[in-house]
Amino acid sequence: MSIIPYIPTSDPSLLTPPPPSPFLSGTLDEDLTDFAKDASLLAALSNDTSDLKSYTTASTSDLAVSEHKCVTDYLGKTTEINSLQDTLQDADGILRSLQEMLLGFKADLGGISGDIKHLQTSSLSMSRKLTNRASVAVMLTEYLRNTVVSPAVADYVMRGEVDER
């Protein structure tokens, strides 16, 4: 039987019981029967561990020795850990400055992009003006060719006799 804690709520979905544990089948008798059939548990209990007090004392002693070794290893590695921490902080600083530099570069590229667009617009405008001037030059040349007085006529008008004709 599982115990469902009281949760004051109006949401009925929160009142559903938790899923069953894969280790416990439900009743104490069934659980003890299942544990009695477990081969690894039976092997551990049959290896001179009938005296649980001495087994617990030995386990506690082993745990204390392991803990002491871990603390000693940690203290021995303190300088390396501090050095690693300093290296990580230096790397963070370098990455931060690199990020700032890249953001500046991005801003510069944005400005250059604007300048290129302006130059393209100016180039297009100049190209149109040049095309228009060339077209006007062709038309003006044609007009002048048709309206220009030949040098002989101009000489006759300038030196010739003026009469009423």
C-alpha positions as MATLAB code, in Angstrom:
seq = 'MSIIPYIPTSDPSLLTPPPPSPFLSGTLDEDLTDFAKDASLLAALSNDTSDLKSYTTASTSDLAVSEHKCVTDYLGKTTEINSLQDTLQDADGILRSLQEMLLGFKADLGGISGDIKHLQTSSLSMSRKLTNRASVAVMLTEYLRNTVVSPAVADYVMRGEVDER';
ca = [
       0.000    0.000    0.000;
       1.431    3.352   -0.989;
       0.887    6.524    0.969;
      -0.291    9.528   -1.022;
       0.627   12.831    0.611;
      -2.106   15.420    1.024;
      -1.665   18.252   -1.454;
      -4.247   21.028   -1.186;
      -5.093   21.753   -4.806;
      -8.030   21.983   -7.127;
      -6.167   20.215   -9.963;
      -7.219   16.515   -9.879;
      -4.214   15.472  -12.008;
      -1.893   16.336   -9.096;
      -3.675   13.857   -6.837;
      -2.714   10.749   -8.803;
      -0.494    8.264   -6.945;
       3.166    7.979   -7.920;
       4.166    5.142  -10.247;
       5.059    1.859   -8.528;
       8.703    1.331   -7.620;
      10.499   -1.317   -9.712;
      12.183   -2.590   -6.514;
       9.110   -3.040   -4.354;
       6.186   -5.176   -5.447;
       3.717   -3.950   -2.902;
       3.602   -6.048    0.286;
       6.428   -6.741    2.695;
       6.076  -10.519    2.378;
       6.307  -10.356   -1.398;
       9.359   -8.061   -1.189;
      11.149  -10.385    1.263;
      10.412  -13.374   -1.002;
      11.813  -11.478   -3.999;
      14.974  -10.482   -2.083;
      15.449  -14.091   -0.891;
      15.529  -15.200   -4.539;
      18.111  -12.556   -5.545;
      21.422  -14.364   -6.243;
      23.723  -11.376   -5.646;
      22.085  -10.624   -2.286;
      22.333  -14.267   -1.202;
      26.033  -14.400   -2.192;
      26.810  -11.236   -0.235;
      25.072  -12.545    2.875;
      26.759  -15.968    2.703;
      30.371  -14.620    2.598;
      31.131  -14.371    6.312;
      28.693  -11.539    6.750;
      26.442  -13.367    9.140;
      27.651  -11.015   11.828;
      26.203   -7.766   10.488;
      27.762   -5.705   13.272;
      31.323   -6.682   12.304;
      30.444   -6.278    8.620;
      29.110   -2.781    9.315;
      32.217   -1.901   11.344;
      34.505   -3.148    8.558;
      32.504   -1.250    5.933;
      32.597    1.928    8.018;
      36.354    1.533    8.481;
      36.864    0.986    4.740;
      34.693    4.000    4.029;
      36.724    6.164    6.436;
      39.994    5.046    4.797;
      38.602    5.778    1.343;
      37.350    9.169    2.503;
      40.777    9.996    3.986;
      42.461    9.010    0.698;
      40.038   11.195   -1.263;
      40.647   14.193    0.994;
      44.417   13.657    0.811;
      44.282   13.387   -2.995;
      42.155   16.533   -3.146;
      44.541   18.470   -0.938;
      47.489   17.207   -2.996;
      45.830   18.437   -6.168;
      44.862   21.848   -4.735;
      47.646   23.700   -6.566;
      46.695   22.007   -9.834;
      43.031   22.810   -9.260;
      43.870   26.451   -8.488;
      46.084   26.602  -11.565;
      43.264   25.165  -13.663;
      40.861   27.719  -12.172;
      43.269   30.551  -13.055;
      43.677   29.170  -16.577;
      39.898   29.003  -17.012;
      39.522   32.596  -15.795;
      42.260   33.732  -18.213;
      40.544   31.867  -21.053;
      37.230   33.513  -20.128;
      38.919   36.926  -20.255;
      40.464   36.180  -23.639;
      37.148   34.936  -25.003;
      35.398   38.043  -23.642;
      37.891   40.366  -25.359;
      37.659   38.316  -28.555;
      33.891   38.657  -28.445;
      34.185   42.435  -28.030;
      36.647   42.597  -30.915;
      34.342   40.533  -33.143;
      31.378   42.741  -32.262;
      33.453   45.795  -33.239;
      34.464   44.065  -36.468;
      30.807   43.303  -37.178;
      29.910   46.965  -36.638;
      32.755   48.025  -38.959;
      31.524   45.600  -41.615;
      28.048   47.074  -41.266;
      29.504   50.549  -41.898;
      31.493   49.311  -44.877;
      28.356   47.685  -46.260;
      26.566   51.028  -46.061;
      29.498   52.744  -47.809;
      29.452   50.127  -50.586;
      25.705   50.642  -51.114;
      26.278   54.418  -51.295;
      29.103   53.931  -53.820;
      26.910   51.634  -55.920;
      24.136   54.229  -55.962;
      26.606   57.000  -56.901;
      28.146   54.827  -59.613;
      24.732   54.076  -61.092;
      23.859   57.792  -61.061;
      27.169   58.724  -62.751;
      26.643   56.000  -65.343;
      23.191   57.395  -66.180;
      24.601   60.928  -66.434;
      27.416   59.760  -68.748;
      24.944   57.880  -70.952;
      22.704   60.961  -71.132;
      25.651   63.231  -71.995;
      26.828   60.883  -74.743;
      23.307   60.822  -76.177;
      23.100   64.624  -76.096;
      26.554   64.878  -77.716;
      25.422   62.643  -80.582;
      22.257   64.702  -81.097;
      24.159   68.016  -80.841;
      26.777   66.851  -83.346;
      24.041   65.871  -85.798;
      22.261   69.202  -85.293;
      25.461   71.206  -85.777;
      26.381   69.220  -88.874;
      23.030   70.147  -90.394;
      23.067   73.793  -89.328;
      26.702   74.781  -89.799;
      27.520   77.151  -92.622;
      30.319   75.967  -94.865;
      33.564   78.033  -94.845;
      32.994   79.164  -98.456;
      29.562   80.539  -97.640;
      30.884   82.193  -94.503;
      33.759   83.773  -96.527;
      31.367   85.007  -99.193;
      29.082   86.532  -96.519;
      31.991   88.215  -94.797;
      33.836   89.543  -97.864;
      31.227   89.689 -100.418;
      29.341   92.692 -101.582;
      26.282   93.626  -99.689;
      23.389   94.446 -101.905;
      19.717   94.250 -101.729;
      19.299   90.975 -103.297;
];
